[in-house]
Amino acid sequence: MSTQTLTTTLMSLTLLAANSLAGVTWKVPQQVSTINGAVALAGNGDEILISKGVYDENVVITSKSDLTLRGAGRAVIAPASGLAIDASNCPGLVLKKLTIKTVAAFRSIQIVNGDDTRIQSCRVDADNGNNSPAIYLQSGTGHQVIGNRFEGNFYSAISLAASDSLISKNKVAGAYAVGIRVSGDGNAILDNRVTGASLGIALDDGSDQVLIAGNRVLRATGTGAIFADNTTATMIIDNKIVKPGGAGIFSDDPGGLVAGNVIKKPGGHGIRVRTNDTAIIGNRVDRSAEDGIHVYTGSGGQVHRNRVRRSGQNAFYINGQNLDVTGNLGAKSWLLDLLEGPQASGNVYLDNRFEKVSP
């Protein structure tokens, strides 16, 4: 065999191997008439490219890895009833640029028992009724839910029960209970916009070391726009919360950090915290109906460099023990700028600017 022939053969084999690794693209409806038909034919690492159109299907995906479903044009999965996409044991599943419409469904998209799911740039229009999330991710790790838009009427837009996952840059309107609900450790909830839910962002009991940062929560109607109860070491940083019906931030979170948040016109307390070595640093609360910062019990922690103006009750209500309260500003409160509660003891106050304080 000549050197030229050998080189050509090796190049051909290399190209075939590369194509094999890249996977096959299945086109719906050009090659396969239905999405489920394409799923049945697809192997691990393949892509299903779904053209513009409305597909009345309950898409079921089982035990396939690194499969991608991607819309080309406005591809709408709109089953007459039931889930639009139900996937199990599918690590590396990607759903991208799809429109999902469901009516009276238990869930719109359900992903169980798989790691590294990515749901990106999708639109979910769901009328799912009681206790029904639009997207439900159960178990696993490394999931990403990025840049999606949610509208309609549903219990929650995103319900995640997993670890070390990312929920980022989603826009949520229409959740009547919880905009984004998360259970698990090491998750990050970043730069989302949630409008009108009862709880904008909520962590389930037992969640640990979750980062909630850069989100905008508008007009939440319930107990807290950001709600972290019976969690540990949650970091709630640089969020903007506008006109919540209850507290801006409700936190019962030992070892947590509440820092750099801006809360405007809350219907309850601006920040309500039970502190156990919690740090409340650099927040701004304007025109709260109740206390600006309300520490209702607990021991240890820091309350530093917060600014509270025009609160409807007290700027700072401190009912904890052994707190370092330093460099804060309270001004123009209806009652007092600093009021200690009956359980307060051992607190240290340094360099604060309070116009009216309790005797």
Beta strands, then each sheet from edge to edge (+ up, - down):
strand 1: 25-28
strand 2: 47-55
strand 3: 59-62
strand 4: 68-77
strand 5: 85-88
strand 6: 94-96
strand 7: 99-103
strand 8: 109-112
strand 9: 118-120
strand 10: 123-127
strand 11: 135-141
strand 12: 144-146
strand 13: 149-163
strand 14: 166-168
strand 15: 171-173
strand 16: 175-183
strand 17: 188-190
strand 18: 193-195
strand 19: 199-203
strand 20: 211-213
strand 21: 216-218
strand 22: 224-229
strand 23: 235-237
strand 24: 240-242
strand 25: 247-252
strand 26: 257-259
strand 27: 262-264
strand 28: 271-281
strand 29: 284-286
strand 30: 293-304
strand 31: 307-309
strand 32: 316-318
strand 33: 324-326
strand 34: 329-331
strand 35: 338-340
strand 36: 348-350
strand 37: 353-354
sheet 1: 1+ 2+ 4+ 6+ 9+ 12+ 14+ 17+ 20+ 23+ 26+ 28+ 25+ 22+ 19+ 16+ 13+ 10+ 7+
sheet 2: 1+ 2+ 4+ 6+ 9+ 12+ 14+ 17+ 20+ 23+ 26+ 28+ 30+ 32+ 35+
sheet 3: 1+ 2+ 4+ 6+ 9+ 12+ 14+ 17+ 20+ 23+ 26+ 28+ 25+ 22+ 19+ 16+ 13+ 11+ 8+ 5+ 3+
sheet 4: 1+ 2+ 4+ 6+ 9+ 12+ 14+ 17+ 20+ 23+ 26+ 28+ 25+ 22+ 19+ 16+ 13+ 15+ 18+ 21+ 24+ 27+ 29+ 31+ 34+ 37+
sheet 5: 1+ 2+ 4+ 6+ 9+ 12+ 14+ 17+ 20+ 23+ 26+ 28+ 30+ 33+ 36+
end
